[in-house]
């Protein structure tokens, strides 16, 4: 039986919904400081028992990671591998996270909604309940200049936090709830549905991977209507997790496959061509991906290992 969900009102106009779905907010490009990263560590140790899932990198050589355990945020220096906790968690998970150009981390909080954290001070700037029904699993986030978009792995809906023209954070009452329709078929057996999220190269739509069935969907940000992206003869993106797009290149992390599949997308995101698969001996169920220079950085969530306070975790760097 499919999960039920309530009425998702749109407090913003149709034009506003389109605006918050377009231009992407820049993560560090693959061309930044490529020569400098050659001597940086390939594996960065995280605190024992940390249980990482999401990763975000800005223009400076620092990665931010969230803990599935207590929600703490860890900052790692990619040049040296050193780091420390910058924000003690609220005791609930941090899943996907993204960093904006104002130094704010937007954090998906699993069943607690989302929060915004100052990456400098660690202060929680805002908290947003997102779902109107349970079960809910706020999983990943993508930033545009006008919104933070979140996926829900247990409900067929996307959430958007509309941002002001100067990046002002919204009130909780302004959360946009966009039900998914069209080609989207929610799986209700406890599978992970909507997971990683990014945008099309031309900015006209969002891209969301549906983990359990391995489909990549193009989502109209005005209507929620989805269409399956034509990936030709590529294998299903089963266990598809974090997405990273740079230009027309899309990286899809497939966690339990210990792999990243790489595609070249059409500008409108309606189709893509498989190019190659990236694997590494140090992968141990990587979940999400961020880039700096000519490197991709992935946290090892180690989902096949029982977590304990002494379980080791790491971030792995591979060539893009």
C-alpha positions in Angstrom: 0.0 0.0 0.0 1.4 3.4 -1.0 2.0 5.9 1.8 -0.6 8.6 2.1 0.2 12.2 2.2 -1.7 15.4 2.9 -2.5 18.4 0.8 0.6 20.2 -0.3 -0.3 23.9 -0.7 2.0 26.2 -2.7 2.3 29.5 -0.8 4.3 31.0 -3.7 3.1 31.9 -7.2 3.8 29.7 -10.3 6.3 32.2 -11.5 8.1 32.1 -8.1 8.3 28.3 -8.2 9.9 28.5 -11.6 12.4 31.1 -10.4 13.5 29.0 -7.4 14.2 26.0 -9.6 16.5 27.6 -12.1 20.1 28.8 -11.8 22.4 26.7 -9.6 24.4 27.9 -6.7 28.1 27.2 -7.3 30.0 24.5 -5.6 33.7 24.5 -6.2 34.3 23.7 -9.9 36.4 20.8 -11.1 38.9 23.3 -12.6 39.8 25.0 -9.3 43.3 24.5 -7.8 43.8 21.3 -9.7 47.6 21.4 -9.5 47.6 22.2 -5.8 45.6 19.1 -4.9 48.1 16.6 -6.4 50.0 16.3 -3.0 46.9 16.3 -0.8 45.9 13.1 1.0 43.8 10.5 -0.8 42.2 9.3 2.4 41.1 11.5 5.3 40.4 9.9 8.6 37.3 11.1 10.5 36.6 10.6 14.2 35.9 7.1 15.3 32.2 6.4 15.5 31.3 9.5 13.4 29.1 7.8 10.8 29.3 10.3 7.9 26.8 10.6 5.1 26.7 14.1 3.5 29.6 16.2 2.3 29.9 19.8 1.1 32.8 21.7 -0.2 33.0 25.4 -1.0 35.7 27.4 -2.7 38.1 27.0 0.2 39.9 23.7 0.7 37.6 22.5 3.5 35.0 19.7 3.5 32.0 19.7 5.8 30.5 16.4 6.8 27.4 15.5 8.8 27.0 12.6 11.3 24.2 10.1 11.1 24.8 9.5 14.8 24.3 12.7 16.7 24.1 15.2 13.8 27.4 16.9 14.5 29.2 18.8 11.7 32.9 18.1 11.1 35.2 20.3 9.1 38.2 18.7 7.4 41.2 20.5 5.8 41.6 18.8 2.4 45.3 19.9 2.3 46.3 18.2 5.5 43.6 15.8 6.5 43.2 17.5 9.9 39.9 18.7 11.2 37.4 19.0 14.1 33.8 19.3 15.1 32.5 22.8 14.3 28.9 22.3 15.4 27.8 19.8 18.1 24.8 17.9 16.8 21.3 18.1 18.3 21.2 14.4 18.8 19.4 13.6 15.6 20.9 12.7 12.2 22.5 15.0 9.7 22.2 13.5 6.2 22.8 15.5 3.0 24.2 19.0 3.3 25.2 21.8 1.0 27.2 25.0 1.6 26.2 28.4 0.1 28.4 31.3 -0.7 27.3 33.1 2.6 28.9 30.4 4.7 25.7 28.6 5.6 25.2 24.9 5.7 21.8 23.6 4.7 21.3 20.2 6.4 18.8 17.5 5.8 17.7 16.1 9.1 16.1 12.8 8.2 12.8 12.7 10.2 13.3 16.1 11.8 13.1 18.3 8.7 16.0 20.7 7.9 18.2 23.2 9.7 20.7 25.9 8.6 24.1 26.1 10.4 26.6 28.9 10.3 29.8 27.1 9.0 32.0 29.6 10.9 30.5 29.6 14.3 28.5 26.3 14.3 25.4 28.2 15.4 22.1 26.9 14.2 20.5 29.8 12.3 17.1 28.2 11.6 15.2 25.0 11.8 12.4 23.9 9.5 9.9 21.1 10.0 9.2 20.0 6.4 6.9 17.0 6.2 3.1 17.2 6.9 2.8 13.4 7.4 4.9 10.4 8.5 7.0 8.4 7.8 9.4 11.0 6.5 13.1 10.9 5.6 14.6 14.3 4.5 17.6 12.9 2.7 19.4 15.3 0.4 19.6 19.0 -0.6 20.4 21.1 -3.6 20.9 24.9 -3.6 20.0 27.4 -6.2 20.3 31.2 -5.7 16.6 31.4 -4.8 15.9 28.1 -2.9 17.1 25.1 -1.0 15.4 22.0 -2.4 15.2 18.8 -0.2 14.2 15.3 -1.1 12.0 13.0 1.1 12.9 9.3 0.7 9.6 8.1 2.3 7.1 10.5 0.7 6.6 11.5 -3.0 7.3 15.2 -2.4 10.1 17.7 -2.7 10.4 20.6 -0.2 11.8 24.0 -1.0 13.0 26.8 1.3 12.6 30.0 -0.8 15.4 32.4 -0.2 15.2 36.2 -0.5 17.0 38.2 -3.1 19.8 38.8 -0.7 19.7 35.2 0.6 17.3 35.9 3.5 16.1 32.7 5.1 12.3 32.2 5.0 9.8 31.7 7.8 8.7 28.2 8.5 5.3 29.0 7.0 6.9 29.7 3.6 8.1 26.1 3.0 7.0 24.9 -0.4 5.8 21.3 -0.7 5.8 20.0 -4.2 4.2 16.5 -4.8 5.8 14.3 -7.4 3.6 13.0 -10.3 4.0 11.9 -13.9 6.4 9.0 -14.3 7.0 8.9 -10.5 5.8 5.7 -8.8 6.4 5.6 -5.1 7.6 2.3 -3.7 6.0 1.7 -0.3 7.8 -1.3 1.1 10.3 0.6 3.1 12.6 1.2 0.1 14.5 4.5 -0.3 12.8 6.5 -3.0 13.9 10.1 -3.7 17.5 10.5 -2.7 20.2 12.7 -4.5 19.1 15.9 -6.2 20.7 18.4 -8.6 19.5 20.4 -11.6 19.7 20.1 -15.4 22.5 21.8 -17.2 20.2 24.4 -18.7 18.6 25.1 -15.3 15.1 24.3 -16.5 14.4 21.4 -14.1 15.6 19.3 -11.2 17.1 15.8 -11.4 16.3 13.3 -8.7 17.5 9.7 -8.4 15.0 7.1 -7.0 17.3 4.7 -5.2 15.2 1.6 -4.8 14.3 1.2 -8.5 17.3 2.9 -9.9 15.6 5.6 -12.0 16.7 9.1 -12.7 13.8 11.6 -12.9 13.6 15.0 -14.4 11.3 17.1 -12.2 9.4 20.3 -13.4 9.9 22.6 -10.4 6.6 24.4 -11.1 4.3 21.4 -11.2 6.2 18.4 -9.8 5.5 16.4 -13.0 8.4 14.0 -13.5 9.7 12.2 -16.6 12.3 9.4 -16.6 15.6 10.5 -18.0 16.6 8.3 -21.0 19.9 6.8 -20.2 20.0 4.4 -23.1 21.4 1.0 -22.3 23.0 2.0 -19.0 22.2 -0.2 -16.1 19.7 0.9 -13.5 21.1 3.3 -10.9 20.2 0.9 -8.1 21.2 2.3 -4.7 21.7 5.7 -6.4 22.6 8.2 -3.7 24.4 11.6 -4.0 24.4 13.5 -7.4 26.9 16.0 -8.6 26.6 17.8 -11.9 29.3 20.0 -13.4 28.5 21.4 -16.8 26.9 18.5 -18.7 28.7 15.8 -16.7 26.6 14.0 -14.0 28.2 11.9 -11.3 25.9 9.4 -9.7 27.1 7.7 -6.5 25.8 4.1 -6.1 26.5 3.4 -2.5 26.5 -0.4 -2.0 28.0 -0.9 -5.5 31.0 1.1 -4.3 31.0 3.0 -7.5 30.3 6.3 -9.3 28.6 6.2 -12.7 29.4 9.1 -15.0 27.0 10.5 -17.7 27.0 13.2 -20.3 23.6 14.9 -20.1 21.5 16.7 -22.8 21.2 20.4 -21.9 17.6 19.9 -20.8 18.4 16.8 -18.8 15.9 14.6 -20.7 18.6 12.1 -21.8 22.1 11.1 -21.0 24.9 8.9 -22.2 26.9 6.6 -20.0 30.6 7.3 -20.1 32.4 5.3 -17.4 32.3 3.9 -13.9 34.7 5.1 -11.2 35.7 2.6 -8.5 38.4 2.6 -5.8 39.8 0.0 -3.4 39.2 2.4 -0.5 35.5 2.8 -1.2 33.4 1.3 1.6 29.8 2.3 0.8 30.3 5.9 -0.2 27.1 7.9 -0.2 27.6 11.5 -1.5 30.1 13.4 -3.5 31.6 16.9 -3.7 34.4 18.3 -5.9 37.4 20.5 -5.6 40.1 20.9 -8.2 40.3 17.7 -10.3 39.2 15.5 -7.4 36.0 14.0 -6.2 35.6 13.5 -2.4 33.3 10.8 -1.0 32.5 9.9 2.6 32.5 6.2 3.4 29.3 5.5 5.3 30.1 1.8 5.8 26.5 0.8 5.9 27.5 -2.9 5.8 29.5 -2.5 9.0 27.7 -2.4 12.4 28.4 1.1 13.8 30.1 1.2 17.2 31.9 4.1 19.0 35.2 2.8 17.8 34.2 2.1 14.1 36.6 3.9 11.8 35.4 6.2 9.0 37.0 8.2 6.3 36.7 10.4 3.2 38.2 9.1 0.0 39.5 11.3 -2.9 39.5 10.1 -6.5 40.4 11.8 -9.8 37.3 13.3 -11.5 
